[in-house]
């Protein structure tokens, strides 16, 4: 079904424009629409800088340097979300705070995260995982609890979640990573967005703090909080 986006004359009836001639109305609409579009483009240019990257195997990820900038990634090979996390460690030497949300983790990723914690490459780790893991992938569920539920620099939560929003703080630089990929090896054609924005980071931190690690909301909602963030 077609959707008509034209501004119609009836939109101006019974308004302060209803005494204007048809030509005056037409001129006004053209001027107003042009002004609105120019303002929107100006706001976009002032508030966000967008980069794009088609990512293939062994490509170096162009992590944004400027505040309020974004990198849109489209993959063309088997690159999962964990590969992008490793790019931050490569660039900054370590990650001060890492919060991960995912529907699926594989064993390789879980043990790699544990090793990075032990090596000091990740200072604080937070994992938010779907609660269905306890019956869907019980081995992963048990490993997550064994490795992370009691570590002083780890927070762990199980909730009915399918979101993939990851928070990364390196020194005083704040990033939000989202995208289609899980933390498993079956990634293929995926899309990711890396935002460098303290405002967006703080927005999602508040959601984690008040929703996932707040009061228990569901029967299977498990919270293991060992540090405040």
C-alpha positions in Angstrom: 0.0 0.0 0.0 1.4 3.4 -1.0 1.9 6.0 1.7 1.4 9.6 0.7 3.8 11.9 2.4 2.8 15.1 0.7 1.7 18.0 2.8 -1.9 18.6 1.9 -3.8 21.8 1.8 -6.2 20.5 4.5 -3.3 20.5 7.0 -3.4 24.3 6.8 -7.2 24.8 7.1 -8.5 26.6 10.2 -5.0 27.8 10.9 -3.2 31.1 10.6 -2.4 30.2 7.0 -6.0 29.7 5.8 -6.1 33.3 4.4 -3.1 32.8 2.2 -3.4 32.3 -1.5 -2.5 28.9 -3.1 0.8 30.3 -4.4 1.7 31.7 -1.0 1.0 28.4 0.6 3.1 26.6 -2.0 6.0 29.0 -1.5 5.7 28.7 2.3 5.7 24.9 2.2 8.8 24.7 -0.1 10.6 27.2 2.1 9.6 25.4 5.4 10.5 21.9 4.1 13.9 23.1 2.8 14.6 24.8 6.1 13.6 21.7 8.1 15.8 19.4 6.0 18.7 21.8 6.2 18.4 21.9 10.0 18.2 18.1 10.2 21.3 17.7 8.1 23.1 20.3 10.1 22.2 18.6 13.4 23.4 15.2 12.1 26.7 16.6 10.9 27.3 18.4 14.2 26.3 15.5 16.5 27.6 12.4 14.8 30.4 11.5 12.5 29.7 8.3 10.6 32.4 6.0 9.1 31.7 2.7 7.3 33.9 -0.4 6.8 33.4 -3.7 5.0 35.3 -6.2 7.1 37.0 -9.3 5.8 39.3 -11.8 7.6 42.5 -10.2 9.0 41.3 -6.6 8.4 42.1 -4.1 11.0 39.0 -2.6 12.6 38.8 1.2 12.4 37.8 2.0 16.0 36.4 5.6 16.1 38.8 8.2 17.6 36.4 11.1 17.9 33.7 11.6 20.4 30.2 11.2 19.0 31.3 9.2 16.1 30.2 5.8 14.8 31.7 3.0 12.7 29.2 0.9 10.8 30.7 -2.5 10.0 29.5 -5.1 7.5 31.3 -8.4 7.6 32.1 -10.7 4.7 33.8 -13.5 6.6 33.6 -15.4 9.9 34.1 -12.5 12.3 32.2 -12.7 15.5 31.6 -10.1 18.3 34.6 -11.4 20.3 37.0 -10.5 17.5 35.9 -6.9 17.8 36.4 -6.9 21.5 40.0 -8.2 21.0 40.6 -5.2 18.7 40.1 -2.8 21.6 42.6 -4.7 23.7 45.0 -4.6 20.8 44.6 -0.8 20.5 44.5 0.2 24.1 46.4 -2.6 25.8 43.5 -3.4 28.1 39.8 -2.8 28.7 38.9 -1.2 32.1 35.2 -2.2 32.0 33.5 -4.6 29.6 29.8 -5.4 29.7 28.5 -8.1 27.3 24.9 -9.1 26.5 24.3 -12.1 24.3 22.0 -15.0 23.5 24.9 -17.4 22.9 28.5 -17.9 24.1 30.7 -20.8 23.1 33.3 -22.4 25.3 36.3 -20.9 23.5 35.0 -17.4 24.2 34.2 -18.1 27.8 37.7 -19.5 28.6 39.3 -16.7 26.6 37.5 -14.1 28.7 38.6 -15.9 31.8 42.2 -15.9 30.6 42.1 -12.2 29.7 40.8 -11.4 33.2 43.6 -13.4 34.8 46.2 -11.6 32.6 44.8 -8.2 33.5 43.8 -7.4 29.9 40.2 -7.0 31.2 39.9 -5.2 34.5 36.2 -5.6 35.2 33.9 -8.0 33.3 30.1 -8.1 33.3 28.1 -10.7 31.4 24.3 -10.7 30.8 23.2 -14.0 29.3 19.8 -15.4 28.3 18.2 -17.4 31.1 17.2 -20.1 28.7 20.9 -21.2 28.7 20.3 -23.4 31.8 18.3 -25.9 29.7 19.4 -25.0 26.1 23.1 -25.0 26.6 23.6 -26.3 30.2 27.4 -26.8 29.8 27.9 -23.1 28.9 25.5 -22.1 31.7 27.5 -24.0 34.3 30.8 -22.8 33.0 29.7 -19.2 33.3 28.6 -19.7 36.9 31.8 -21.6 37.8 34.2 -19.0 36.2 32.4 -15.7 36.9 29.7 -15.8 39.5 32.1 -15.4 42.5 35.0 -13.4 41.1 35.4 -10.0 42.7 35.9 -8.3 39.3 33.0 -10.0 37.6 29.2 -9.5 37.5 26.9 -12.1 36.0 23.2 -12.0 35.2 20.8 -14.4 33.6 17.6 -12.9 32.2 15.3 -13.4 29.2 17.5 -11.4 26.8 18.2 -11.4 23.1 19.8 -8.0 22.9 23.5 -7.6 21.9 24.6 -4.4 23.4 28.2 -4.3 24.7 29.8 -1.5 26.7 33.5 -0.9 26.6 35.6 1.7 28.6 39.2 2.1 27.9 40.8 4.8 30.1 38.5 7.7 29.7 37.1 6.7 26.3 33.6 5.2 26.2 32.2 2.9 23.5 28.9 1.0 22.8 29.1 -1.9 20.4 25.9 -3.5 19.0 25.2 -5.8 16.2 23.8 -9.1 15.0 26.7 -11.4 16.0 26.7 -13.6 19.1 29.9 -14.8 20.9 30.1 -18.1 18.9 32.1 -19.4 15.9 29.1 -19.6 13.5 29.2 -15.9 12.6 29.3 -15.2 8.9 27.6 -12.2 7.4 27.0 -9.9 10.3 26.5 -6.2 11.0 28.0 -4.2 13.9 28.0 -0.6 15.0 30.7 0.9 17.2 29.6 4.2 18.9 32.1 6.4 20.7 29.8 8.3 23.0 29.9 8.8 26.7 26.3 9.8 26.7 25.2 6.6 25.0 27.5 4.5 27.2 26.0 6.1 30.4 22.4 5.5 29.0 23.1 1.7 28.7 25.0 1.5 32.0 21.9 2.8 33.7 19.8 0.1 32.0 22.2 -2.6 33.2 22.4 -1.1 36.7 18.7 -0.6 37.3 17.1 -3.4 35.2 19.4 -6.4 34.9 21.2 -5.9 38.2 18.3 -4.3 40.1 15.6 -6.3 41.9 14.8 -9.8 40.6 12.1 -9.5 38.0 11.5 -13.1 36.9 11.6 -16.6 38.4 14.7 -17.4 36.4 16.4 -14.0 36.8 19.7 -14.7 38.4 22.0 -11.9 39.7 25.6 -12.3 40.8 27.0 -8.8 41.5 30.5 -8.7 42.9 31.4 -5.1 42.1 29.4 -1.8 41.7 29.5 0.0 38.4 
